[in-house]
Amino acid sequence: MNIPGSSFSISENGIRNPIGPADEREWAYHEFLIRADYDRCHPGETFDDLKYRARFSKEDQGLLSEWMTLAAWRAAERRTREAAELRRAA
């Protein structure tokens, strides 16, 4: 399976850690949560530009990692909120 985030990893103290979720659907969901904000904060470039550069640049790997961490927080927050709404509706 070709997972968009599978080729992204960052090395800290010689240990390689993946950037973002390994699941293709989850990766796409995380991208959806942050893409517009990234594009707005970085005029003249896109989130796809960052993903391309992250393949070659440690600085961009770090930036991608930070944005994907934000996406994970947003995803967790949404899931928590949705679960609470389901409990209230039941």
C-alpha positions as CSV (number, residue, x, y, z in Angstrom):
1,M,0.0,0.0,0.0
2,N,1.3,3.5,-0.8
3,I,0.8,5.5,2.3
4,P,1.4,9.2,1.8
5,G,3.1,9.6,5.2
6,S,5.1,6.4,5.2
7,S,8.2,8.0,3.7
8,F,8.3,10.8,6.2
9,S,10.3,10.3,9.3
10,I,12.5,12.4,11.5
11,S,15.7,11.2,13.2
12,E,16.2,12.2,16.8
13,N,19.3,10.8,18.6
14,G,19.7,8.2,15.9
15,I,16.1,6.9,16.3
16,R,13.9,7.4,13.3
17,N,10.3,8.3,14.2
18,P,7.5,8.4,11.6
19,I,5.9,11.8,10.9
20,G,2.1,11.5,11.0
21,P,-0.1,8.5,11.0
22,A,0.7,5.4,9.1
23,D,-2.9,4.8,8.0
24,E,-3.7,6.3,4.6
25,R,-7.2,7.5,5.6
26,E,-5.9,8.9,8.9
27,W,-3.1,10.8,7.1
28,A,-5.6,12.3,4.6
29,Y,-7.9,13.3,7.5
30,H,-5.0,14.9,9.4
31,E,-4.0,16.8,6.2
32,F,-7.6,18.0,5.8
33,L,-7.5,19.4,9.3
34,I,-4.4,21.6,8.8
35,R,-3.9,22.2,5.0
36,A,-5.9,25.5,4.8
37,D,-4.2,26.9,7.9
38,Y,-0.7,25.9,6.6
39,D,-1.4,27.5,3.2
40,R,-2.7,30.7,4.9
41,C,0.3,30.9,7.2
42,H,2.8,30.3,4.4
43,P,1.7,32.6,1.4
44,G,3.2,31.5,-1.9
45,E,3.6,27.9,-1.0
46,T,1.3,24.9,-0.3
47,F,1.2,22.0,2.1
48,D,2.2,19.8,-0.8
49,D,5.4,21.9,-1.3
50,L,6.3,21.3,2.4
51,K,5.7,17.5,2.0
52,Y,8.0,17.6,-1.1
53,R,10.8,19.5,0.7
54,A,10.5,17.3,3.8
55,R,11.9,14.4,1.7
56,F,15.2,16.3,1.5
57,S,15.4,18.9,4.4
58,K,15.6,18.2,8.1
59,E,14.2,21.7,8.8
60,D,11.2,20.9,6.7
61,Q,10.9,17.5,8.3
62,G,10.7,19.2,11.7
63,L,8.1,21.7,10.3
64,L,6.0,18.9,8.9
65,S,6.2,17.0,12.1
66,E,5.0,20.1,14.1
67,W,2.0,20.6,11.7
68,M,1.1,16.8,11.8
69,T,1.3,17.0,15.6
70,L,-1.2,19.9,15.5
71,A,-3.4,17.8,13.2
72,A,-3.3,14.9,15.7
73,W,-4.4,17.2,18.5
74,R,-7.2,18.5,16.4
75,A,-8.3,15.0,15.4
76,A,-8.3,13.9,19.0
77,E,-10.3,17.0,20.1
78,R,-12.9,16.4,17.4
79,R,-13.2,12.7,18.3
80,T,-13.6,13.6,22.0
81,R,-16.3,16.2,21.1
82,E,-18.1,13.8,18.8
83,A,-18.1,11.0,21.5
84,A,-19.5,13.5,24.0
85,E,-22.3,14.5,21.6
86,L,-23.2,10.8,21.0
87,R,-23.4,10.2,24.7
88,R,-25.7,13.2,25.2
89,A,-27.9,12.0,22.3
90,A,-28.2,8.5,23.7
